[in-house]
Amino acid sequence: MRFDVVTLFPELFAPLLTSGITRRAYESGQVDVRLVNPRDFADGNYRRVDDRPFGGGPGMVMMAEPLAQCLDSIQAQRSEIAPVVLFSPVGKPLDHADVMRWSDSAGAILICGRYEGVDQRLVDTRVTEQISLGDFVLSGGEIAAMALLDAVARLQPGVLNAAESHEQDSFNPTLDGLLDCPHYTRPETWAGLGVPDVLLSGHHAQIERWRREQRLAITLRQRPDLIQAARMQGRLSAADEAVLTRLLNERQVGDHRSSG
Ligand SMILES: C[S@@+](CC[C@H](N)C(=O)[O-])C[C@H]1O[C@@H](n2cnc3c(N)ncnc32)[C@H](O)[C@@H]1O
């Protein structure tokens, strides 16, 4: 798959593309990342890409024309018409289902906004999808683009070692979309704190049962919406429901004690 990243700061991507286990995906071309600077498509000695907002107000706005020329140049080099993504706080928040969809795709053109954002006429005529990283504001879309690229790269076959399989991670359908369980490593005692006995038992069935209960407990506490989604999809067994009922009863007893 190919991602063309439109950015005024291509140098920000060097550490992402050359570090860690996911660099395999970039170096092999499994995830072919190309960086394009819209300034190279701007006119004049100053190669200006931004201007003041009509109507007044603070900051600058990225001009439509250099971005349009940049997109035309990229589309002309691609064999198929690529989706055009703009990273923006007004976009749909990125989730695991989106990442899975992009990781199975032929890629996209990713526009990283800067300043107050991009001239709306470019958005209306050229952008096919807007993606947000969350309910906060970044200085630019580059970190959002890197988040998407990293999440996509680690899903590519052969990129992670088996032991680090993404199928064991939070949100993965293999584990019914639940959050991950806690992890521990050596030493067995650290700062006076031990490790749950079951993890030292070598009893695989009990360890798996403990991990499932932990996933259910953490998800119930932090993201009850994911429990409900798993239930609606028929992913929770009778044993899971029994664990959830016990956890809810324990919580009610705890609430009762603290209010009494
Ligand atoms: C300072 S922000 C512009 C914020 C914009 N004026 C607003 O209030 O929605 C500059 C650029 O950073 C990127 N950006 C900021 N926050 C983001 C977020 N939560 N998700 C994705 N991209 C974001 C966008 O590309 C945006 O054009």
The ligand as a Gaussian input file, in Angstrom:
#p B3LYP/6-31G(d) Opt

LIG

0 1
 C       -3.854000      24.271000      15.202000
 S       -4.669000      23.012000      14.288000
 C       -6.090000      23.846000      13.663000
 C       -7.244000      23.725000      14.581000
 C       -8.537000      24.280000      14.012000
 N       -8.507000      25.712000      13.902000
 C       -9.696000      23.883000      14.924000
 O       -9.920000      24.567000      15.918000
 O      -10.337000      22.846000      14.668000
 C       -3.652000      22.791000      12.894000
 C       -3.763000      21.432000      12.222000
 O       -3.420000      20.423000      13.142000
 C       -4.109000      19.219000      12.820000
 N       -4.830000      18.775000      14.023000
 C       -5.012000      19.449000      15.159000
 N       -5.698000      18.757000      16.052000
 C       -5.964000      17.571000      15.487000
 C       -6.657000      16.411000      15.918000
 N       -7.228000      16.333000      17.119000
 N       -6.748000      15.373000      15.081000
 C       -6.185000      15.426000      13.843000
 N       -5.511000      16.502000      13.375000
 C       -5.406000      17.572000      14.182000
 C       -5.039000      19.540000      11.663000
 O       -4.447000      19.096000      10.453000
 C       -5.134000      21.027000      11.728000
 O       -5.406000      21.608000      10.457000

